[in-house]
Amino acid sequence: MPGLAPGIFISASVFNNASNLRLSFVKRPGQFRLIKKTTKEDYDMARVALVTGGTRGIGAAISKSLKAAGYKVAASYAGNDAAAEKFKAETGIPVYKWDVSSFDACAAGVKQVEADIGPVDVLINNAGITKDGAFHKMTLDQWNAVINTNLGSLFNMTRQVIEGMRARKFGRVINISSINGQKGQFGQVNYSAAKAGDIGFTKALALENAKGGITVNAICPGYINTEMVQAVPKEVLEKSILPLIPVNRLGEPEEIARAVVFLAADEAGGITGSTMTVNGGQYMV
Ligand code: CAA
């Protein structure tokens, strides 16, 4: 398998009570760098970010990077309690369990997050699943699960926060779509349809809210080094996927997180309705 990204990135953020400062760090092999100092008062005023599927894989990297950038972060997850507890212990980021394919569960979950840390300014619709298989063998359950989790969730989650964002005249909605929503993928009719739907959702919602200080953007990751991609049969990954990636490696979750932090910033207010590809050059649009 071609090499991985040159270096891993770990973000961390801690309060130093003596100096009343929150110190955010980034760590790479052979390097440990302070990237930001924030006072406690700044933190109390910080924007609130909610990351769905935020305790593992790409979502965990997004949660950590947003925290390191000074956001108050909440991470939702669907089922893996052990991973969520480990993530919480390591990062100090509060975790919430609900199913993003359920509108009522999203309503209750967002209400709880808002009661705990404040109104959501930045929503990252990241949660997603795969149920791959050739379409002529695909079951209705495989179809419904992927459509409801990967596309229905954008309605279920965004609907909970959009009115508040409109009232406060600020919001960032960032939808994690996929290269396979742009180009299609053998074995992923359900997933490609949902992820393409995420891009249409992004554009229409961006138009409706462009005047109100709310931006809506999509990020399309390529094949990223996560459990989801590791679940692709090894032979398929090595023969049919990796050779198509010009940078000659899988992407790293932190590369998606970096794009999220960029789009979430107050200074990114002019970027809306866009689709940012982060795919190692595999598909250029
Ligand atoms: N391209 C062309 N032909 C393929 C193929 C491919 N990628 N994969 C399988 N085939 C062929 C097989 O060789 C087989 O051909 P024969 O009948 O001539 O032998 C035929 O298609 C049927 O194959 P299977 O019976 O194995 O099909 P299946 O229903 O079991 O599905 C599969 C197999 C699930 C598609 C498997 O090949 C696979 O997992 N492919 C990878 C799919 C993928 O890329 N998923 C991405 C997951 S990561 C992700 O989604 C994150 C993201 O956003 C990028």
Residues whose N, C-alpha, C, O or C-beta is under 5 A from the ligand:
A	BS01	CAA	T130 D132 G133 A134 K137 S178 I179 Q185 F186 G187 P221 G222 Y223 M228 V229 V232 P233 V236 S240
